[in-house]
Amino acid sequence: MIEFSLQKTRHGANGQLQLDVAATLATGSFTVLSGASGAGKTTLLRLLAGLEAADGGWLRVNGADWLHGGRSLPVQQRRIGMVFQDYALFPHLSVADNIAFGAARGDGALVRELLEVCGLAALARQRPAQLSGGQKQRVALARALAMRPTLLLLDEPLSALDHGLRRELQRMLRDMHQRFALTTVMVSHDLGEIFAVADQVLQLEHGRIGAQGTPAQVFLQTPRDSSRVALHGEVLACQPADVMWRVTVLVAGELVEVLLSAQDAATLSAGQRIRLSAGALQPG
């Protein structure tokens, strides 16, 4: 179980961020940090990793204090695996050696397993410069898993990839999470990605947790204080989009796309008049 209450003040190009967040993450859960740019997602990830020092608070992982009373466990002792958007591979090492760098000495069996399950066995002797973006990201993930991490941290690891490859690696991420019984925290802006991988979402707003729950609870439930302003339009098409459905609506001569659950999309059909209000589609 990951339990934390963390505070951090940062000054940047977007002004001052005062992060103050507290949450409990179940062992084996896959949590996504969502929110607008500058909301504090990457800062929270770096605090969990120990890459930045918190101004205050505490962090407890499986009963062990990683941050308590101003004392912080060094990052190298935290047993974390971390995957960045830019891969951060060692250019002079082969694929196999990059993965082995994260493994304990003598843990060659795990390195061979990761090469196989991540689809990298045929590329084991190649260098990063010879790989595609998707292959590099697989190597970065395998290297992080080779550490047998207590906590896997992912900072928008797939955002630079094209749509098809991104969806493929999302499935692999979820499979690896389950295969290695990981506790995973990932930063993502991609709504389809969030629904594909996450058990729960922490939605950050200006350094605070604005909403918390399953993806459906956070993104699909209509707010109680939703606006009375509504737009009327016509459904043009309903198409599956990964775990969601993409509904295309004609509103005042403009095309609007809305992501809905399969259950909600099943109530709509092409040509139907609808009312779009606070992110929900209703007949009308």
C-alpha positions as CSV (number, residue, x, y, z in Angstrom):
1,M,0.0,0.0,0.0
2,I,1.3,3.5,-0.9
3,E,0.2,6.2,1.5
4,F,1.3,9.8,1.2
5,S,0.6,13.4,2.2
6,L,3.0,15.7,0.3
7,Q,3.6,19.4,0.0
8,K,5.8,21.3,-2.5
9,T,6.0,24.8,-3.8
10,R,7.5,25.3,-7.2
11,H,8.2,28.4,-9.3
12,G,8.1,28.0,-13.1
13,A,7.2,29.5,-16.4
14,N,3.5,29.1,-15.6
15,G,3.8,30.8,-12.2
16,Q,3.9,29.4,-8.7
17,L,2.6,25.9,-8.0
18,Q,1.6,25.0,-4.5
19,L,1.2,21.2,-4.4
20,D,-0.7,19.7,-1.5
21,V,-1.9,16.2,-2.1
22,A,-2.8,13.2,0.0
23,A,-4.0,9.7,-1.2
24,T,-3.8,6.0,-0.6
25,L,-3.0,3.6,-3.5
26,A,-3.7,-0.1,-3.1
27,T,-0.9,-2.6,-3.7
28,G,-1.3,-3.9,-7.2
29,S,-3.3,-0.9,-8.4
30,F,-2.7,1.1,-11.7
31,T,-3.2,4.8,-10.9
32,V,-3.1,7.5,-13.5
33,L,-2.4,11.2,-12.6
34,S,-4.5,13.4,-14.9
35,G,-5.1,17.1,-15.2
36,A,-4.1,20.2,-17.1
37,S,-0.5,21.2,-17.8
38,G,1.0,22.7,-14.7
39,A,-1.4,21.0,-12.3
40,G,1.4,19.2,-10.5
41,K,1.3,15.7,-12.0
42,T,5.0,15.3,-12.8
43,T,6.0,17.1,-9.6
44,L,4.0,14.5,-7.6
45,L,5.7,11.7,-9.6
46,R,9.1,13.1,-8.8
47,L,8.3,13.4,-5.1
48,L,7.3,9.8,-5.0
49,A,10.5,8.8,-6.7
50,G,12.7,10.9,-4.4
51,L,14.0,12.9,-7.4
52,E,12.8,16.1,-5.7
53,A,12.7,17.0,-2.0
54,A,9.2,17.7,-0.5
55,D,8.7,20.8,1.5
56,G,6.7,18.8,4.0
57,G,4.6,15.7,4.5
58,W,5.2,12.0,4.6
59,L,5.4,8.9,2.3
60,R,4.9,5.3,3.5
61,V,5.3,2.3,1.1
62,N,4.2,-1.1,2.3
63,G,4.7,0.0,5.9
64,A,8.2,1.4,5.4
65,D,8.7,5.2,5.7
66,W,10.2,6.7,2.6
67,L,9.7,10.2,3.9
68,H,9.0,10.9,7.6
69,G,10.0,13.7,10.0
70,G,12.1,15.5,7.4
71,R,14.1,12.3,6.7
72,S,14.0,11.1,3.1
73,L,15.0,7.6,1.9
74,P,17.6,8.1,-0.9
75,V,16.3,7.4,-4.4
76,Q,18.6,4.5,-4.9
77,Q,17.1,2.7,-1.9
78,R,13.5,3.2,-2.9
79,R,13.2,0.2,-5.3
80,I,11.4,2.2,-8.0
81,G,11.3,1.7,-11.7
82,M,10.9,4.9,-13.8
83,V,10.1,5.3,-17.5
84,F,10.4,8.7,-19.1
85,Q,9.1,10.1,-22.3
86,D,12.6,10.4,-23.8
87,Y,13.6,6.8,-23.0
88,A,16.9,7.7,-21.3
89,L,18.7,4.6,-22.7
90,F,22.5,4.1,-22.6
91,P,23.5,4.6,-26.3
92,H,26.8,2.6,-26.0
93,L,25.0,-0.5,-24.5
94,S,23.0,-3.2,-26.4
95,V,19.4,-3.8,-25.7
96,A,20.2,-6.8,-23.5
97,D,22.8,-4.8,-21.6
98,N,20.5,-1.8,-21.1
99,I,17.9,-4.2,-19.5
100,A,20.6,-6.0,-17.5
101,F,21.8,-2.6,-16.1
102,G,18.6,-2.5,-14.0
103,A,18.7,-6.1,-12.8
104,A,20.5,-7.4,-9.8
105,R,23.8,-9.3,-10.5
106,G,23.1,-12.9,-11.4
107,D,19.5,-12.2,-12.4
108,G,20.0,-13.2,-16.0
109,A,16.9,-15.3,-16.0
110,L,14.8,-12.2,-15.5
111,V,16.6,-10.3,-18.3
112,R,15.9,-13.2,-20.7
113,E,12.3,-13.3,-19.6
114,L,11.9,-9.6,-20.2
115,L,13.5,-9.8,-23.6
116,E,11.0,-12.4,-24.6
117,V,7.8,-11.0,-23.1
118,C,8.6,-7.5,-24.4
119,G,9.2,-8.7,-27.9
120,L,12.9,-7.8,-27.9
121,A,14.7,-11.1,-28.1
122,A,15.6,-10.6,-31.8
123,L,17.0,-7.2,-31.0
124,A,19.1,-8.2,-28.0
125,R,22.4,-7.2,-29.5
126,Q,21.4,-4.0,-31.2
127,R,22.1,-0.5,-29.9
128,P,19.4,2.1,-29.2
129,A,20.3,4.1,-32.3
130,Q,19.2,1.1,-34.4
131,L,15.8,1.0,-32.8
132,S,12.4,2.6,-33.6
133,G,10.6,4.8,-31.0
134,G,8.3,1.9,-30.0
135,Q,11.2,-0.5,-29.6
136,K,13.2,2.0,-27.5
137,Q,10.2,2.4,-25.2
138,R,9.9,-1.3,-24.8
139,V,13.6,-1.4,-23.7
140,A,13.0,1.4,-21.2
141,L,10.1,-0.4,-19.7
142,A,12.0,-3.8,-19.6
143,R,14.9,-2.0,-17.9
144,A,12.6,-0.6,-15.3
145,L,11.0,-4.0,-14.6
146,A,14.4,-5.6,-14.3
147,M,14.8,-3.7,-11.0
148,R,11.8,-5.7,-9.6
149,P,10.4,-2.4,-8.4
150,T,8.1,-1.9,-5.5
151,L,6.6,1.0,-7.4
152,L,6.7,1.6,-11.2
153,L,6.5,5.3,-12.2
154,L,5.7,6.4,-15.8
155,D,5.9,10.0,-17.0
156,E,3.8,10.1,-20.2
157,P,5.9,7.3,-21.7
158,L,3.9,6.8,-24.9
159,S,3.0,10.4,-25.8
160,A,5.6,10.6,-28.6
161,L,4.3,7.5,-30.4
162,D,1.8,7.3,-33.2
163,H,-1.8,6.2,-32.4
164,G,-1.5,2.6,-33.5
165,L,1.8,1.9,-31.7
166,R,0.6,3.8,-28.7
167,R,-2.5,1.5,-28.3
168,E,-0.3,-1.6,-28.7
169,L,2.1,-0.5,-26.0
170,Q,-0.9,0.4,-23.7
171,R,-2.0,-3.2,-23.9
172,M,1.6,-4.3,-23.2
173,L,1.8,-2.0,-20.2
174,R,-1.3,-3.4,-18.7
175,D,-0.1,-7.0,-19.4
176,M,3.2,-6.3,-17.7
177,H,1.5,-4.6,-14.8
178,Q,-0.5,-7.8,-14.1
179,R,2.2,-10.3,-15.0
180,F,4.7,-8.8,-12.5
181,A,2.1,-7.8,-9.9
182,L,3.2,-4.1,-10.0
183,T,1.9,-1.0,-8.2
184,T,2.0,1.5,-11.0
185,V,1.5,5.3,-11.2
186,M,1.5,7.0,-14.6
187,V,1.0,10.5,-15.9
188,S,-1.3,10.8,-18.9
189,H,-3.4,13.3,-20.8
190,D,-4.9,10.8,-23.2
191,L,-8.4,9.9,-22.2
192,G,-8.5,6.7,-24.2
193,E,-5.2,5.6,-22.6
194,I,-6.6,6.3,-19.2
195,F,-9.6,4.1,-19.7
196,A,-7.4,1.4,-21.3
197,V,-4.9,1.0,-18.4
198,A,-6.1,2.7,-15.1
199,D,-7.9,1.2,-12.1
200,Q,-8.2,4.6,-10.6
201,V,-7.5,8.3,-11.5
202,L,-6.2,11.2,-9.4
203,Q,-7.2,14.3,-11.3
204,L,-5.1,17.2,-10.2
205,E,-6.2,20.8,-10.3
206,H,-3.8,23.6,-9.4
207,G,-1.8,21.3,-7.1
208,R,-4.8,19.7,-5.4
209,I,-6.7,16.5,-6.0
210,G,-10.0,17.7,-7.6
211,A,-11.5,14.2,-8.3
212,Q,-10.6,10.7,-7.5
213,G,-12.1,7.4,-8.6
214,T,-12.3,5.0,-11.5
215,P,-12.0,6.5,-15.0
216,A,-15.8,6.3,-15.4
217,Q,-16.4,8.0,-12.0
218,V,-14.0,10.8,-12.8
219,F,-14.8,11.4,-16.5
220,L,-18.3,10.1,-17.3
221,Q,-20.5,11.1,-14.3
222,T,-22.4,14.4,-14.9
223,P,-21.5,17.0,-12.2
224,R,-24.3,17.9,-9.9
225,D,-23.7,21.6,-10.5
226,S,-23.6,21.2,-14.3
227,S,-24.5,24.2,-16.3
228,R,-28.0,24.6,-17.7
229,V,-26.6,25.9,-21.0
230,A,-27.1,23.2,-23.6
231,L,-26.3,22.8,-27.3
232,H,-28.6,20.9,-29.7
233,G,-27.2,18.8,-32.5
234,E,-27.6,15.7,-34.7
235,V,-25.7,12.4,-34.3
236,L,-23.7,11.6,-37.4
237,A,-21.8,8.5,-36.4
238,C,-20.9,6.3,-33.4
239,Q,-17.6,4.4,-33.7
240,P,-15.7,2.2,-31.3
241,A,-12.4,3.9,-30.0
242,D,-10.5,1.4,-27.8
243,V,-12.5,0.9,-24.6
244,M,-14.8,3.9,-25.4
245,W,-17.1,5.0,-28.2
246,R,-16.5,8.1,-30.3
247,V,-19.7,9.9,-31.1
248,T,-19.6,12.6,-33.8
249,V,-22.2,15.3,-33.5
250,L,-23.1,18.1,-35.9
251,V,-23.7,21.3,-33.8
252,A,-24.4,24.6,-35.5
253,G,-22.5,23.5,-38.6
254,E,-19.5,22.3,-36.6
255,L,-18.4,18.7,-35.9
256,V,-18.0,17.8,-32.2
257,E,-16.6,14.5,-31.0
258,V,-17.5,13.1,-27.6
259,L,-16.2,9.9,-25.9
260,L,-18.9,7.8,-24.2
261,S,-19.2,4.4,-22.6
262,A,-20.5,1.6,-24.7
263,Q,-23.7,1.5,-22.7
264,D,-24.4,5.2,-23.3
265,A,-23.4,5.0,-27.0
266,A,-25.9,2.1,-27.5
267,T,-28.8,4.5,-26.9
268,L,-27.8,6.7,-29.8
269,S,-28.1,6.3,-33.6
270,A,-27.2,8.3,-36.7
271,G,-29.7,11.1,-37.4
272,Q,-30.9,11.3,-33.9
273,R,-31.4,14.8,-32.4
274,I,-29.6,15.2,-29.1
275,R,-28.8,17.8,-26.4
276,L,-25.1,18.3,-25.4
277,S,-24.8,19.5,-21.9
278,A,-21.9,19.4,-19.5
279,G,-20.2,16.7,-21.5
280,A,-23.3,14.5,-21.6
281,L,-25.4,13.6,-24.6
282,Q,-29.2,13.3,-24.1
283,P,-32.0,12.7,-26.6
284,G,-33.7,15.9,-27.6
